[in-house]
Amino acid sequence: MDKLADSLRRSPELFPHALDAVGDTMKFVRLQRTDYDAASFLDERVLTPRTGISIVPWADAAQAIAAAGLEERCHFIFHIGHVGSTLLSRLLGAVPSVLSVREPLVLRTLSQVRGSTARVPWAEDGHAFEAHLCGCLKLLSRTFEAPQMAIVKATSFVSEMAAELLSRRSSPKAVLMYVSAESYLATVFGGPNSRREAALLAPSRWQRLQRRVGALPSTTAPVGEGETLAMSWACEMAGLTAAAGMAGERALRLDFDRFLAEPARWLGAVCRHVDLQTSAAELDALLAGPLMRSYSKGLEHAYDASLRTDVLNHARHVHGLEIRRGLRWLDRLAAGHAALGGVLAFAGSPTT
């Protein structure tokens, strides 16, 4: 136990990769700073045949976390998906005083068991769930150097518990990333993989949306791809809206389209929000570097704001009818549900 505690105290090299909810065990893997920097997703995709893995009972991990005296002190990026969160995380990670932690699987697991109807004994016990959540956040808060701050970019559906995460005693700050409904629909229609992902997530998103706004009549269920994507946008935006309402000034709203229009202004605002000491020259150098010209989830591929605009405009041309159907569905639903009206107001732009 002392050996595990010493390793956890020394650095984040021993990373909490996966929490087995049923078996109540924690899988740790060994990652170097370069692994953190390279990974777009700290889930199964970060594993290689050479990755060192150890699995310990949660009770032992919890004892080691306590013995190591770890603190919960991370900030967050919450988002609705396909809105530049990986790009922002990489830009922040290029600042020496930041350790970017992108999409850790343990947060996804905690969010899933929180909203699941399956019986997971420790998740049904409020104190036990809090112990697991606190322990995982302490592990994710570790950095390689003392002055660094960990900024955790969560998976999109973890925004379901963003308000809960931002209500913690450590008073974390967050950047809430989104785009207008119209821009979101064009973005997803512009990517075949994004469309397939949205179709797979649609049933759970419909359930989550109804948990937030109340049971909706079956006649309002989305029909067709445009309405389904509009519902997906509303579901994920509802989580951000709740988080913003709870956190107040500790949550910075960031429309990705506005970020791309004025990147220096908004990157500076993000850095100030999370208390990073960066000069205008340093920010200019970051924005002039390769990150703004590469696809953030695959840096070997060229991608920039101009190409994104072309992709979105093509999607608007090809899928314009479905996009308009989705936006009309949003307007109809919002007219009868104040909570959805609040979601549209949060976005700060009309749906049509």
N, C-alpha and C positions, 0 to 999 in steps of 0.2 A: 504494500500500500504506500509506504514511504517513497518507493521508487516511482510509482505513478504520480504521486503528488509533486515530487521534485520535477518530473518531466513537464507536468502541466504548468507549474510555476515558472519554469525556465523560459518557455517560448510557446508560440502556437504551432510548433512543428508537429505535435501530436494533435491532429485535428479530429473533432467529433463528427465523423462522417455520417453515421446512420444510427437512429434509435429504433430498435425493434420493439414496437408497442406491445405485442403479444408476449414475447419472451422477456420483456423488460431488461434488455441489455443495450449497451452502447458499443458501437464499432468505432475504434480509433484507427486512423491511417496516418502515415508519416508524409508530410508535405513540406517542401522547402519554400522559401519566399518566392522563388521563381515559379513554383507550381501555383501559388496563389495568384501571381501576376498573370499567368498564362490562361488560367481556367475561366471560361465563361459561366460554367455551372459546377458548383462543388457537390456534385452528386455522383452517380455511377460513372459518368463520363470522365471523371478525373482519375479513375483507377487505371493502372497499367499492370502487366504481369510482374513488374518489379516493386509495386507499392507494398510497403510493410503494413500489415493489418493485425490488430489485436482486438478481441471482443471480451468485454468484462461485464459482469452483472451491474445493473444501474446502482444498486446499493453500494457497491465498491467504488464506482465512479463518483457517486455523491460524496462519499467519505473523503476521497482524494481531492475533490474540488474544495471541500471545506478545509482540509488540512493545508492546501496550497494557498489559502487566503485570497482567492480570486475575487475581483470586483466586477460588477455589472455596469459597464460604462460605454456601450456602443451607441452609435446613431444609425439611422435607417434610410434606405430609399424604398418607398412603396410605389407601386405603379399598376397600370391596368393591362400591361403587355403590349409589345410592339410600339413603344413610345420613347425609345432612345435611352432606357434606363441602363443598359449595358455600356453604352457610350459614355454616359455621365459617370458611371462607376469606374470606367477605365481612366477617364480624365482625372478624376479625383485620386485614383490610385497612383497616378504619375507624380503626385505631390508627395515629397518625402515623408511628411508627417501623417500620412494616411496609409492604412492597410485596408484595401478593398476586399470584402468577403462577398462573393457573388453566389446567390441562390443556394445557401446551405440546405442540404436535404433534411436536417433535423428540424428546421423551422417548418418545412412543408409537412413533415410527419405530425408535429404538434398541432398545426392548423387543421389537419385532416381528422385527427382523433378528437379534437375539440368539437367539430361539427358532425361527427359520425354517429349513426345510430347503433353501430356494432358495440358490443360490450367490451370495453377495455377497463379493467378494474381501477387502475391507478388514475385513468383519465376521468372517471366518474367521481373520484374523491377530490374535492377542491384543493385540499392541502397537498395531496400527492401530485396533482397536476402542476400546482405552483412550484413545488420543489423541482420537478423535471424542467419546467420552463426557466426558472431562475438559474439552475445549473447549466443548462445549454447556453443561455445568454452570457453567463460568466465565461464559459469556454470560448464563445465567439468574440468576446471583448478583448482577448489577449492580443498583443502585438509583438513584433520582433524587437522593437526599440521602445524605451520608456516614453519618449515624447509623442509617440504615434497614437492615433485614434483609429479604432476599427469602425468602418462604415459598412453596414450589412445591407446589400441589395437583396430583398426578399423576392421569392417567386410571386407572380401576380396574384394568385388566389390566397396567399398569406395576408393580403390586405384585408381579408375577412376578419382578422384579429388585430389589425393595425391599431385600432382605438385602444384595445387592451394593452398592447405593447407600449403604446405611448403614454399610458396612464401609470406606468411603473414609477417607483420611488426614485429611480435614478434620473428621472426627467430627461429621457432621450429626446433628441431632435430628429426631424425627418424631412425629406424632400418627397412631395407627392406628385408623381408624374402622370400626365394624361394628355389627350388631345380631344378636340371636339368629336361629337358622334360622327359627323360627316367624314372627318379626316380618318377616324378609326376604321369605319367601314371601307373606305377606299384603300387603306393600308392592308387590311386583311384580304380583301378581294384581289389585291396585287400580288399575293403570295400563295401558291398552291399548298404549301405546307401549313401556312397559317389557317387556311380554310379548313383543312382536315383536322387540325387541332381544335378549332372552334366547334366543329361538328361533334367531336368527341366530348368536349366539355359542356356542351349545351344543356343536357339534362341536369347536371349538378348546378349549373349557373341559374337555371330556372328555379330550382329548389331554394338556392341561396337568396335569390332576389325576393322570393315570396317570404322567406323568414324575416327579411328586413322591412318590407313594406306591408306585410299582411297577405293573407291568402287572396289570390287573384282568381276570378272566374275562368273556367276553362275556355270560354269564348275569347279571352284576351291572350291565350297562348300564342306565341309567334308561329307564323306559317311562312315557309319559304326561307331562303338563306338570308335575304336582306333583313327581315324581321328578327331572325335568330341572332345575327351579328349585332343588331341594335340592342337586343335583350342582353347579350354578353357585355356590351359596353355599359349598359345601365347597371348590371350586377356588380361589375368591378368598380365602377364609379361610386356606387353606394357605399362600398367599404372605405374609399378615400374620403367621401363626404363625412362619414361618421368620425373618421380619424381627425379630420380638420376641425370638426366641431368640438372634439374633446381636447385636442392639443393646443388650440389657439395659436399663439405666436411661435410655438415650437415646431409648427408645421409650415413649410414653405411650399406653396403651390407652384408647379412648373408645367406650363403648356409646352410640349416639345416643339410645336410649330413656331412658337414665339422664341424658344431657345435658338432654333436654327436661323431665325431672322436676325437675332442679335446675340450671338454666342458669347461675346466678351462680357456684355452686360449681365447675362444670366449666369454664366459660370462664376463671375465675381460675386453675384448675389448668393449663390449656393455656398461658396467658400466662406463668405462672411457669416452666413446662417449657421454653419457648423464650426465657426470660430477658427478657421484656418488663416494663418498669416501668409498671404500670397501677394506679390506685387503685380501691378498691371503688366510689367514686362514678362514675368513668369507665366501669366495667363495667356498673353499673346503668343508666347513660345509654344505652349501646349496646343493652342488652337491652330497654330501654323504647322504643327507636326503631323505625323502620319495617321493618328487616331481619327481625325476628322475626315480622312480620305479612305478609310478602310471599313469593312463590315465588322462591327464590333464582336459578333459571335464567331467570326472566322477572319482573323486579321490578314490572311493571305489573299482575300478577295477585295478588290477595289469597290468603294461605295461612298458616295458623298451626298450632300444636300441636293445637288442638281439632279443626280440620278434618282434619288428618292422622289423628287417632284415629278420626274418623267414617269416613274412607275405608278404613282398615285393618279396622275392625269390619264394615263392609259386605262387604269381600272375604272375611273369615272366614265370614260368613254364607252367601255365595253359593258360595265355593270351598272350604269346610271339608273336604270329602271329599278333594280333591286335596292340600290342605295336609297332612292327616294321612297320606296315602300317601307324600308326600315325606319327612316326618319319620320314618316307619317305615323307609323305604329308607336314610336316613342311619344310623339305629340298627343296621340289619343290616350295613351296610358297615363301620361303625366297630368292630363286634364282632370282625371278622376282620382288621382292619388297624390296628395301633397308631398309625400316623401320623394316621389319621383320628380316632382316639380323642383324640389330642393337639389336633386342631383343635376338637373339641367342648369339650374342657377349656378351651381358650383363650377360647372365647366366654363361659364362666362361667355358663352357664345350660343347663338340660336341653332336649332337643329336643322333649319332649312335656310 
